[in-house]
Structure formats: C-alpha cells, structure tokens
C-alpha cells in the first residue's frame, strides 16, 4: 500500500539494465470555485459549486456551508453526493433562509483521499 499525496522514486533492475522513474500518488482535490447563486426564492437559494476537471480521482461529495453575514454566526452544512464522474459542478438547494438577510457561503469537495481545503 502506498500513502496518498506522496512522491515515490522507483529503480528497476533486470539483467544489467536499470530503469529509474518518479511518480506520485493521488491527493485530495483542490478547493472549488466560490459558490454562485443560480436561482433565488423568498426563503431558499439554489447554489452551484464548480470545480476544475481532475484526472486523478472523481469527486464523491460536495459540502456547501452557509452562515448569516453577521459577526459570530454559525455555519450550517449542506451535503450533496456526486454520482456521475463526468460532472464538474453540483447544484445544492439551501432552504429555510431568512428573507432579506445576507449570507456567506463556502464549499469543499471530497474524493477517495479526503476533503479539499476550505
């Protein structure tokens, strides 16, 4: 078993021939773009999370966090499972919001190695 996010060097010898190579194992995904609102309702928003195409491992899950834009507000998480490897975005409905209130949003992604940075 190899460790994720690790650089490895290999030296292969056979009957006097030698081959050296370096490679690295897959890592956690990069942080997604900032979430964007694609639709508004009086007490709900549809937020879209977009990420760069990754050749390493597919994105398995998206976490969208929101909080009122007030000092010392608590973050609420909304999760979405990504079931289609070909997608590079996900829409998440955020309900039970207070009308006429500003909110902050942030997102992160999960692949088989772990979560992206916030």
N, C-alpha and C positions, 0 to 999 in steps of 0.2 A: 504494500500500500504506500502510495506517495502522498505527501502533505499538499493541501491546496495552496495556491499563491506562492509557490516555491520554485526557484530556478535550480535545475539539475544539469550536471555535466556527465556524459557517458563516454567511456572509452571501450571500444570493442576490438578485440584482437583475435585473429584467426590465421593460423599457419603463416606467421610472419607479417601479415597485413594488419594495419591498425586504422581504425576509424574513430574520430572524436566528434562529438556533437553536443550542443547545449539546447535545452528546451525548458519550458516552464509549464506548470500545471495551471488549470483554470482557476480564476479567482472570483471574488464577489463582483456583482455588477456595478457599473459606475452609477452615480446619482442621476436620476431622471431630470428632465427639464422641469421648470416650475409649473405646477398645476395651473390649468386655464379653465375658466368657466365657459361652457358651451351653451348653456341654457339656464334661464332664471325663472323661478316661480315665487309666489309670495313667501313661502317658508321652506323652500328647497332649492338646491342648485345641482346641476349636472356638471361635474368637474372631470376634465380629461387630463390624464397623466401620459406623457410621451417619453420614450427612451430611445437612445441610439441603438441601431441594429448591432447585435452582438453575435459573433461567430462562436464564442466559447460555449456557453450553456444557455438554455432557454430560461426566460423569466417565468417563475411559477406563481408569484403572488405580488400584489401591489398593496401598500399601506398608504392611505391618504389620511393625514391628520389635519384637524381644523380646530381653531380656537377663536373666540371673540377677540377683536383687536383692542383689548383693554389690558392695562397693566395687571400682571399676576393671573391671567386667565389660564384655565386648564385645557389641555389638548384632548380631543376626542378622536379615536382611531376608527377608520372605516376600511375594511379589507375586501379585496376582490381577487379571486383565483383566476389565473390566466391559463386557459385550457388549449389555446391554439398557438403553437410555436411560431407561426408566421406573423403574428401581430406585433406591432411596436407601439401600441397605445392601449389605454383602457379607460372607459367611462365609469365613473362612480357617482351614484345619486346620494347626496347629502341632504337628509331630511331633518325635520323638527328644528329648523333655524328660527331665530327671532327676526321678524320683519324689521327693516330699517336699521340693521346692525351690520357693522363692518366685521369681516372675518379674515383671519390669516390661514394660509394653507401651506403644507409641505408634504412631500411624498418620498417614499423609498421603495426599492424593489428587492425581491428575494429570488435567488436561484438555488441550485443544489448545494452551493458552498456556503451561502449566508446572505445577510442583508447588506444592501448598499449603504454608504454613509448618508446621513440625513441631509 
